[in-house]
Amino acid sequence: MVETFPGNLASFTSDGLAYDAHGAHLVVSKASTGTRPYESGAFASTRSFAHGRFQAEIRAAPGSGVLTGFFLHRDAPRQEIDIEIAGEDPERMLVNVYFNPGDEGAALGFGYRGSPCRVDLGFEATKDFHLYAIDWRPGLITWSVDNRIVHERVSWDPTPIPHLPMQLHANLWVPRSEELAGHIQETALPAEATFRNISIHA
């Protein structure tokens, strides 16, 4: 089944995802058919989690215009906790929180917000695997890289902390916004991100 979202120039297809002994490989390439110019891969947990530690060893995809994502997400109301790495800026990662108020099933149009922050990594995330983690607790989110805390958020600084169960996701996508990830370089495609040793401690 082909899936995507409005801000993505790529469709997620089964061809963009492969598994082997080395991990899960997400590959973005130029699409031969379809409504989007590119295709790529994504995967998600089948169940939702209410808090916990979520981690994976990731080697991010290189190249301008592509974004490797590892994040928690839900709809109705939309809430999200992000790790994203742009291929054109592999020495930093983008952390973000989205929060909409309401209980399960609410589809409110107010409160939708993001609070992005770029964190220096001290290495190039596209060159080798590193351990990335989101530790989500009531009133506190902690992001860690290689077991070192690199960023924290407490409630209302600057947004509320998501409070409803979310699924864990990973994807490789092509943002419509060049400000977010740069201009896509088709000569560098296909580009690949690899995830391994994913663990959830809920």
GUTOR-912740 format. One line per 5 residues: number of its first residue (from 0); for each residue x, y, z of N, C-alpha, C. Coordinates in nm, 4 decimals, padded with zeros to 6 digits. Example, Ala and Ser with C-alpha at 12.3 -4.5 7.8 and 13.67 -1.06 7.14 Angstrom:
0 = 01.3190:-00.5690:00.7800:01.2300:-00.4500:00.7800:01.3200:-00.3300:00.7800 ~ 01.2850:-00.2250:00.7080:01.3670:-00.1060:00.7140:01.2900:00.0030:00.7870
This chain:
0 = 00.0838:-00.1191:00.0000:00.0000:00.0000:00.0000:00.0879:00.1249:00.0000 ~ 00.0554:00.2208:-00.0833:00.1323:00.3445:-00.0928:00.0770:00.4442:00.0081 ~ 00.1638:00.4988:00.0908:00.1230:00.5988:00.1888:00.2228:00.7133:00.1866 ~ 00.1769:00.8297:00.2288:00.2654:00.9440:00.2414:00.1922:01.0496:00.3223 ~ 00.2428:01.1726:00.3214:00.1756:01.2838:00.3870:00.2024:01.4086:00.3046
5 = 00.1248:01.5149:00.3238:00.1302:01.6283:00.2300:00.2677:01.6927:00.2116 ~ 00.3492:01.6991:00.3176:00.4782:01.7664:00.3064:00.5887:01.6830:00.2472 ~ 00.5565:01.5612:00.2016:00.6567:01.4666:00.1541:00.6484:01.4524:00.0027 ~ 00.7607:01.4665:-00.0675:00.7665:01.4468:-00.2125:00.7806:01.2997:-00.2505 ~ 00.7899:01.2124:-00.1513:00.8040:01.0688:-00.1771:00.6819:00.9931:-00.1273
10 = 00.6466:00.8879:-00.1991:00.5480:00.7914:-00.1514:00.6222:00.6798:-00.0793 ~ 00.5639:00.6302:00.0289:00.6220:00.5155:00.0984:00.5680:00.3878:00.0341 ~ 00.6588:00.3034:-00.0137:00.6199:00.1796:-00.0814:00.6990:00.0628:-00.0244 ~ 00.6527:-00.0574:-00.0524:00.7239:-00.1766:-00.0056:00.8616:-00.1888:-00.0701 ~ 00.8792:-00.1311:-00.1895:01.0093:-00.1358:-00.2559:01.1139:-00.0518:-00.1836
15 = 01.0694:00.0429:-00.1013:01.1623:00.1297:-00.0301:01.2086:00.0760:00.1031 ~ 01.1673:-00.0474:00.1381:01.2013:-00.1073:00.2672:01.2521:-00.2490:00.2464 ~ 01.3687:-00.2783:00.3044:01.4237:-00.4140:00.2975:01.4848:-00.4502:00.4317 ~ 01.4758:-00.5782:00.4675:01.5346:-00.6288:00.5917:01.6398:-00.7333:00.5577 ~ 01.7496:-00.7333:00.6339:01.8458:-00.8418:00.6262:01.9164:-00.8516:00.7613
20 = 02.0223:-00.9292:00.7682:02.0921:-00.9502:00.8951:02.1556:-00.8228:00.9491 ~ 02.1705:-00.7215:00.8640:02.2344:-00.5966:00.9054:02.1341:-00.4917:00.9517 ~ 02.0037:-00.5176:00.9381:01.9035:-00.4237:00.9858:01.7936:-00.3970:00.8857 ~ 01.7207:-00.2896:00.9101:01.6139:-00.2440:00.8205:01.6681:-00.1300:00.7362 ~ 01.6570:-00.1444:00.6049:01.7122:-00.0473:00.5117:01.5981:00.0311:00.4460
25 = 01.6011:00.1615:00.4599:01.5061:00.2499:00.3930:01.5791:00.3167:00.2784 ~ 01.5228:00.3072:00.1581:01.5911:00.3579:00.0390:01.4993:00.4530:-00.0358 ~ 01.5484:00.5757:-00.0591:01.4739:00.6723:-00.1393:01.5328:00.6752:-00.2799 ~ 01.4451:00.6717:-00.3798:01.4876:00.6717:-00.5198:01.3850:00.7474:-00.6032 ~ 01.4210:00.7720:-00.7260:01.3291:00.8393:-00.8171:01.2190:00.7416:-00.8554
30 = 01.0938:00.7866:-00.8493:00.9807:00.6998:-00.8797:00.9601:00.6891:-01.0300 ~ 00.9229:00.5695:-01.0747:00.8937:00.5505:-01.2166:00.7461:00.5737:-01.2467 ~ 00.6619:00.5590:-01.1441:00.5183:00.5841:-01.1596:00.4661:00.6508:-01.0330 ~ 00.3374:00.6880:-01.0349:00.2751:00.7445:-00.9163:00.2645:00.8953:-00.9209 ~ 00.2074:00.9500:-00.8150:00.1796:01.0938:-00.8087:00.2925:01.1734:-00.7450
35 = 00.3892:01.1062:-00.6834:00.5030:01.1745:-00.6231:00.6285:01.1404:-00.7017 ~ 00.7232:01.2354:-00.7107:00.8422:01.2105:-00.7934:00.9409:01.1103:-00.7342 ~ 00.9261:01.0766:-00.6052:01.0203:00.9853:-00.5407:00.9432:00.8792:-00.4637 ~ 01.0117:00.7698:-00.4334:00.9549:00.6678:-00.3462:01.0582:00.6315:-00.2412 ~ 01.0086:00.5877:-00.1263:01.0988:00.5570:-00.0162:01.0312:00.4571:00.0766
40 = 01.0950:00.4355:00.1930:01.0448:00.3367:00.2864:01.0173:00.3934:00.4237 ~ 00.9317:00.3231:00.4978:00.8967:00.3590:00.6345:00.8481:00.2338:00.7057 ~ 00.8552:00.2335:00.8379:00.7934:00.1261:00.9155:00.7503:00.1821:01.0505 ~ 00.6617:00.1089:01.1185:00.6082:00.1551:01.2459:00.5728:00.0363:01.3337 ~ 00.5678:00.0599:01.4632:00.5231:-00.0432:01.5565:00.3742:-00.0697:01.5350
45 = 00.3317:-00.1912:01.5627:00.1904:-00.2250:01.5468:00.1070:-00.1774:01.6651 ~ 00.1693:-00.1570:01.7779:00.0959:-00.1107:01.8964:00.1429:00.0270:01.9383 ~ 00.0636:00.0895:02.0214:00.0961:00.2212:02.0757:00.1498:00.2058:02.2177 ~ 00.2261:00.3056:02.2599:00.2894:00.3025:02.3912:00.2608:00.4315:02.4671 ~ 00.2366:00.4171:02.5946:00.2156:00.5335:02.6809:00.3412:00.5514:02.7661
50 = 00.4362:00.6260:02.7139:00.5650:00.6548:02.7761:00.6620:00.5379:02.7624 ~ 00.7916:00.5672:02.7838:00.8952:00.4663:02.7761:01.0217:00.5213:02.7125 ~ 01.1173:00.4303:02.6932:01.2432:00.4637:02.6255:01.2444:00.3906:02.4918 ~ 01.2724:00.4653:02.3859:01.2675:00.4148:02.2500:01.4025:00.4441:02.1856 ~ 01.4722:00.3408:02.1395:01.6065:00.3645:02.0890:01.6371:00.2755:01.9699
55 = 01.7328:00.3197:01.8904:01.7783:00.2445:01.7742:01.9180:00.2904:01.7361 ~ 01.9939:00.1975:01.6805:02.1192:00.2344:01.6159:02.0854:00.2726:01.4718 ~ 02.1271:00.3929:01.4325:02.0881:00.4467:01.3021:02.2112:00.4972:01.2281 ~ 02.2169:00.4642:01.0996:02.3090:00.5311:01.0075:02.2204:00.6085:00.9105 ~ 02.2243:00.7407:00.9215:02.1334:00.8261:00.8454:02.1710:00.8301:00.6975
60 = 02.0724:00.8620:00.6146:02.0951:00.8711:00.4703:02.1706:00.9994:00.4353 ~ 02.2684:00.9916:00.3450:02.3423:01.1108:00.3033:02.2715:01.1823:00.1890 ~ 02.3081:01.3085:00.1690:02.2616:01.3814:00.0514:02.1613:01.4901:00.0815 ~ 02.1732:01.5973:00.0087:02.0809:01.7096:00.0232:01.9394:01.6676:-00.0159 ~ 01.8421:01.7143:00.0603:01.7017:01.6928:00.0270:01.6370:01.5721:00.0905
65 = 01.7133:01.4899:00.1651:01.6547:01.3724:00.2295:01.6640:01.3854:00.3812 ~ 01.5656:01.3280:00.4501:01.5563:01.3405:00.5950:01.5287:01.2026:00.6548 ~ 01.6150:01.1591:00.7478:01.5972:01.0336:00.8199:01.5230:01.0627:00.9491 ~ 01.4111:00.9920:00.9726:01.3289:01.0180:01.0893:01.3137:00.8973:01.1802 ~ 01.3144:00.9236:01.3106:01.2882:00.8244:01.4156:01.2028:00.8966:01.5170
70 = 01.0766:00.8538:01.5347:00.9852:00.9397:01.6093:00.8641:00.8639:01.6620 ~ 00.7982:00.9269:01.7588:00.6701:00.8802:01.8120:00.5608:00.9690:01.7553 ~ 00.4460:00.9087:01.7214:00.3410:00.9867:01.6539:00.2042:00.9244:01.6798 ~ 00.1051:01.0112:01.6827:-00.0350:00.9696:01.6869:-00.1199:01.0756:01.6165 ~ -00.2406:01.0362:01.5740:-00.3404:01.1282:01.5207:-00.4597:01.1324:01.6152
75 = -00.5403:01.2384:01.5994:-00.6704:01.2526:01.6679:-00.6614:01.2359:01.8194 ~ -00.6003:01.3324:01.8894:-00.5305:01.4496:01.8374:-00.3855:01.4171:01.8008 ~ -00.3313:01.4960:01.7079:-00.1927:01.4736:01.6676:-00.0984:01.5148:01.7801 ~ -00.0104:01.4221:01.8149:00.1006:01.4485:01.9064:00.2220:01.3768:01.8499 ~ 00.3418:01.4320:01.8759:00.4609:01.3763:01.8118:00.5857:01.4164:01.8886
80 = 00.6841:01.3248:01.8918:00.8176:01.3523:01.9463:00.9173:01.3039:01.8428 ~ 01.0038:01.3928:01.7949:01.0860:01.3657:01.6773:01.2353:01.3616:01.7040 ~ 01.3021:01.2752:01.6264:01.4441:01.2868:01.5914:01.4491:01.2851:01.4398 ~ 01.5123:01.3858:01.3790:01.5284:01.3899:01.2341:01.6696:01.4352:01.2003 ~ 01.7266:01.3735:01.0975:01.8627:01.4076:01.0541:01.8596:01.4365:00.9052
85 = 01.8977:01.5582:00.8686:01.9024:01.5987:00.7283:02.0341:01.5525:00.6666 ~ 02.0256:01.4929:00.5480:02.1455:01.4433:00.4816:02.2450:01.5517:00.4455 ~ 02.1967:01.6751:00.4285:02.2879:01.7850:00.3948:02.3522:01.8474:00.5193 ~ 02.3048:01.8101:00.6390:02.3554:01.8664:00.7643:02.3744:01.7532:00.8645 ~ 02.4600:01.6555:00.8342:02.4664:01.5330:00.9136:02.5369:01.5452:01.0473
90 = 02.5890:01.6632:01.0800:02.6533:01.6808:01.2098:02.5575:01.7372:01.3139 ~ 02.4308:01.7529:01.2767:02.3288:01.7988:01.3716:02.2037:01.7132:01.3554 ~ 02.1252:01.7036:01.4636:01.9942:01.6412:01.4520:01.8898:01.7415:01.4974 ~ 01.7718:01.7270:01.4395:01.6591:01.8129:01.4722:01.5685:01.7384:01.5690 ~ 01.5411:01.7982:01.6848:01.4431:01.7425:01.7778:01.3220:01.8345:01.7788
95 = 01.2058:01.7749:01.7994:01.0833:01.8537:01.7905:00.9730:01.7851:01.8686 ~ 00.8756:01.8647:01.9131:00.7564:01.8144:01.9804:00.6353:01.8839:01.9205 ~ 00.5331:01.8049:01.8862:00.4033:01.8594:01.8465:00.3010:01.8191:01.9519 ~ 00.2118:01.9112:01.9818:00.1089:01.8820:02.0815:-00.0237:01.9430:02.0384 ~ -00.1280:01.8619:02.0403:-00.2652:01.9089:02.0290:-00.3401:01.8617:02.1516
100 = -00.4235:01.9444:02.2089:-00.4955:01.9049:02.3309:-00.6112:01.8115:02.2999 ~ -00.6649:01.7511:02.4031:-00.7832:01.6671:02.3898:-00.7561:01.5230:02.4268 ~ -00.8642:01.4473:02.4376:-00.8564:01.3054:02.4687:-00.8587:01.2242:02.3398 ~ -00.8489:01.0927:02.3545:-00.8491:01.0016:02.2405:-00.9647:01.0317:02.1454 ~ -00.9319:01.0481:02.0165:-01.0343:01.0734:01.9157:-01.0602:01.2197:01.8869
105 = -01.0052:01.3095:01.9672:-01.0280:01.4528:01.9454:-00.9561:01.4989:01.8194 ~ -01.0232:01.5806:01.7408:-00.9636:01.6348:01.6179:-00.9793:01.7861:01.6207 ~ -00.9109:01.8474:01.7131:-00.9234:01.9918:01.7335:-00.8270:02.0666:01.6429 ~ -00.8696:02.1828:01.5949:-00.7879:02.2609:01.5044:-00.6953:02.3582:01.5729 ~ -00.7042:02.3698:01.7046:-00.6162:02.4630:01.7736:-00.5119:02.3860:01.8538
110 = -00.4065:02.4559:01.8932:-00.3053:02.3936:01.9757:-00.1944:02.3262:01.8974 ~ -00.2111:02.3098:01.7654:-00.1091:02.2449:01.6830:00.0157:02.3316:01.6812 ~ 00.1263:02.2754:01.7235:00.2484:02.3556:01.7308:00.3703:02.2645:01.7229 ~ 00.4786:02.3204:01.6800:00.6062:02.2511:01.6815:00.7074:02.3380:01.7540 ~ 00.8111:02.2766:01.8042:00.9143:02.3517:01.8766:01.0510:02.2956:01.8390
115 = 01.0939:02.3177:01.7131:01.2168:02.2543:01.6660:01.3428:02.3120:01.7300 ~ 01.4423:02.2254:01.7456:01.5718:02.2654:01.8002:01.6777:02.1776:01.7363 ~ 01.7855:02.2370:01.6868:01.8947:02.1593:01.6275:02.0045:02.1369:01.7320 ~ 02.0512:02.0126:01.7375:02.1485:01.9695:01.8379:02.2757:01.9254:01.7668 ~ 02.3910:01.9802:01.8064:02.5188:01.9384:01.7499:02.5535:01.7975:01.7972
120 = 02.5951:01.7120:01.7034:02.6260:01.5735:01.7352:02.7745:01.5504:01.7607 ~ 02.8604:01.6249:01.6935:03.0036:01.6026:01.7080:03.0563:01.4945:01.6164 ~ 02.9738:01.4478:01.5227:03.0150:01.3479:01.4239:02.9203:01.3582:01.3052 ~ 02.9540:01.2883:01.1970:02.8661:01.2839:01.0799:02.7774:01.1607:01.0899 ~ 02.6483:01.1850:01.1036:02.5528:01.0764:01.1282:02.5366:00.9823:01.0100
125 = 02.5848:01.0218:00.8913:02.5722:00.9373:00.7728:02.6892:00.8406:00.7570 ~ 02.7930:00.8543:00.8388:02.9151:00.7750:00.8195:02.9120:00.6410:00.8920 ~ 02.8424:00.6339:01.0058:02.8446:00.5114:01.0857:02.7205:00.5076:01.1734 ~ 02.7009:00.3949:01.2417:02.5877:00.3796:01.3318:02.6144:00.4488:01.4648 ~ 02.5105:00.5119:01.5171:02.5127:00.5685:01.6517:02.3789:00.5375:01.7166
130 = 02.3785:00.5339:01.8488:02.2587:00.4991:01.9247:02.1808:00.6260:01.9596 ~ 02.0576:00.6338:01.9104:01.9696:00.7482:01.9352:01.8530:00.7017:02.0219 ~ 01.8154:00.7831:02.1210:01.7087:00.7425:02.2114:01.6184:00.8597:02.2474 ~ 01.4904:00.8282:02.2592:01.3902:00.9198:02.3140:01.3399:00.8574:02.4427 ~ 01.3539:00.9286:02.5531:01.3016:00.8835:02.6826:01.1839:00.9748:02.7174
135 = 01.0647:00.9215:02.7078:00.9407:00.9990:02.7228:00.8725:00.9605:02.8539 ~ 00.8669:01.0565:02.9443:00.8033:01.0377:03.0744:00.6967:01.1452:03.0949 ~ 00.6045:01.1241:03.1878:00.5085:01.2313:03.2178:00.5825:01.3586:03.2605 ~ 00.5658:01.4647:03.1833:00.6279:01.5920:03.2181:00.7713:01.6086:03.1750 ~ 00.8331:01.5091:03.1076:00.9746:01.5202:03.0703:01.0038:01.4352:02.9474
140 = 01.0766:01.4939:02.8517:01.1315:01.4199:02.7385:01.2818:01.4424:02.7377 ~ 01.3577:01.3333:02.7240:01.5030:01.3395:02.7154:01.5478:01.2719:02.5867 ~ 01.6320:01.3395:02.5105:01.6925:01.2823:02.3901:01.8387:01.2492:02.4212 ~ 01.8825:01.1292:02.3831:02.0197:01.0870:02.4075:02.0831:01.0366:02.2789 ~ 02.2143:01.0539:02.2686:02.2927:00.9997:02.1580:02.4126:00.9273:02.2174
145 = 02.4261:00.8002:02.1839:02.5336:00.7174:02.2392:02.5359:00.7249:02.3916 ~ 02.4154:00.7171:02.4498:02.3934:00.7183:02.5954:02.4349:00.8492:02.6623 ~ 02.4434:00.9553:02.5852:02.4731:01.0878:02.6402:02.3523:01.1786:02.6171 ~ 02.2985:01.2358:02.7228:02.1835:01.3244:02.7100:02.2253:01.4505:02.6344 ~ 02.1522:01.4820:02.5268:02.1871:01.5981:02.4447:02.0785:01.7067:02.4472
150 = 01.9578:01.6720:02.4954:01.8500:01.7720:02.5001:01.7402:01.7222:02.5930 ~ 01.6758:01.8159:02.6619:01.5634:01.7829:02.7495:01.4518:01.8844:02.7315 ~ 01.3285:01.8395:02.7523:01.2115:01.9279:02.7556:01.1268:01.8922:02.8770 ~ 01.0826:01.9953:02.9471:00.9828:01.9758:03.0516:00.8531:02.0404:03.0048 ~ 00.7449:02.0095:03.0692:00.6144:02.0565:03.0246:00.6078:02.2085:03.0200
155 = 00.5520:02.2602:02.9104:00.5354:02.4041:02.8837:00.6689:02.4756:02.8623 ~ 00.7740:02.4026:02.8286:00.9013:02.4669:02.7968:00.9545:02.4082:02.6659 ~ 00.9061:02.4542:02.5499:00.8072:02.5612:02.5297:00.6663:02.5109:02.5005 ~ 00.6447:02.3782:02.4973:00.5127:02.3238:02.4659:00.4744:02.2200:02.5710 ~ 00.3466:02.1852:02.5782:00.3095:02.0712:02.6639:00.3762:01.9426:02.6155
160 = 00.3893:01.8464:02.7060:00.4438:01.7150:02.6733:00.3282:01.6255:02.6272 ~ 00.3426:01.5547:02.5149:00.2377:01.4614:02.4736:00.1989:01.3667:02.5877 ~ 00.0693:01.3377:02.5967:00.0192:01.2608:02.7102:-00.0628:01.1385:02.6693 ~ -00.0788:01.1146:02.5390:-00.1584:01.0024:02.4913:-00.0691:00.8989:02.4220 ~ -00.1102:00.7720:02.4174:-00.0270:00.6670:02.3565:00.0076:00.6978:02.2115
165 = 00.1310:00.6627:02.1729:00.1801:00.6868:02.0376:00.2502:00.5622:01.9851 ~ 00.2566:00.5510:01.8517:00.3337:00.4453:01.7864:00.4747:00.4955:01.7573 ~ 00.5692:00.4011:01.7522:00.7062:00.4326:01.7135:00.7193:00.4168:01.5626 ~ 00.7817:00.5144:01.4970:00.7965:00.5164:01.3518:00.9420:00.5391:01.3131 ~ 00.9748:00.4933:01.1920:01.0998:00.5313:01.1266:01.0687:00.5553:00.9797
170 = 01.1313:00.6574:00.9207:01.1091:00.6813:00.7781:01.2282:00.7530:00.7168 ~ 01.2275:00.7549:00.5860:01.3237:00.8323:00.5071:01.2406:00.9073:00.4043 ~ 01.2429:01.0404:00.4090:01.1506:01.1166:00.3256:01.2169:01.2377:00.2619 ~ 01.1436:01.2996:00.1692:01.1936:01.4132:00.0909:01.1012:01.5326:00.1178 ~ 01.1401:01.6234:00.2071:01.0526:01.7353:00.2398:01.0292:01.8290:00.1208
175 = 00.9072:01.8783:00.1103:00.8799:01.9845:00.0127:00.9561:02.1113:00.0493 ~ 00.9802:02.1318:00.1790:01.0511:02.2499:00.2280:01.2017:02.2336:00.2103 ~ 01.2601:02.3117:00.1224:01.4058:02.3076:00.1062:01.4760:02.3698:00.2264 ~ 01.4053:02.4534:00.3011:01.4625:02.5114:00.4231:01.4901:02.4020:00.5261 ~ 01.4084:02.2986:00.5249:01.4229:02.1901:00.6219:01.5378:02.0958:00.5879
180 = 01.5533:02.0625:00.4590:01.6513:01.9589:00.4236:01.7347:01.9899:00.3003 ~ 01.7159:02.1065:00.2385:01.7908:02.1401:00.1192:01.7235:02.0902:-00.0072 ~ 01.7838:02.1212:-00.1209:01.7304:02.0820:-00.2514:01.7727:01.9391:-00.2831 ~ 01.6778:01.8571:-00.3256:01.7080:01.7179:-00.3551:01.8064:01.7068:-00.4719 ~ 01.9078:01.6233:-00.4553:02.0071:01.5987:-00.5596:01.9816:01.4599:-00.6185
185 = 01.9161:01.4564:-00.7324:01.8780:01.3280:-00.7905:01.9998:01.2448:-00.8306 ~ 02.1114:01.3105:-00.8598:02.2319:01.2353:-00.8972:02.2861:01.1542:-00.7795 ~ 02.2464:01.1907:-00.6557:02.2927:01.1177:-00.5367:02.1987:01.0031:-00.4992 ~ 02.0912:00.9854:-00.5745:01.9956:00.8787:-00.5452:02.0362:00.7496:-00.6172 ~ 02.0049:00.6341:-00.5612:01.9305:00.6144:-00.4371:02.0153:00.6443:-00.3131
190 = 01.9485:00.6862:-00.2073:02.0126:00.7115:-00.0781:01.9492:00.6192:00.0251 ~ 02.0283:00.5741:00.1187:01.9823:00.4714:00.2129:02.0091:00.5078:00.3577 ~ 01.9106:00.4844:00.4437:01.9264:00.4909:00.5895:01.9065:00.3502:00.6441 ~ 01.9850:00.3138:00.7455:01.9735:00.1808:00.8040:01.9481:00.1915:00.9544 ~ 01.8534:00.1088:01.0015:01.8166:00.1014:01.1438:01.8433:-00.0402:01.1921
195 = 01.9029:-00.0535:01.3113:01.9254:-00.1847:01.3687:01.9144:-00.1765:01.5218 ~ 01.8981:-00.2917:01.5839:01.8911:-00.3014:01.7308:01.7911:-00.2028:01.7890 ~ 01.6718:-00.2033:01.7326:01.5645:-00.1176:01.7836:01.5086:-00.1803:01.9102 ~ 01.4924:-00.0998:02.0146:01.4374:-00.1533:02.1394:01.3425:-00.0533:02.2029 ~ 01.2444:-00.1089:02.2722:01.1415:-00.0297:02.3389:01.1323:-00.0792:02.4830
200 = 01.1444:00.0126:02.5780:01.1307:-00.0197:02.7198:01.0152:00.0646:02.7725 ~ 00.8956:00.0081:02.7678:00.7759:00.0826:02.8041:00.7310:00.0493:02.9457
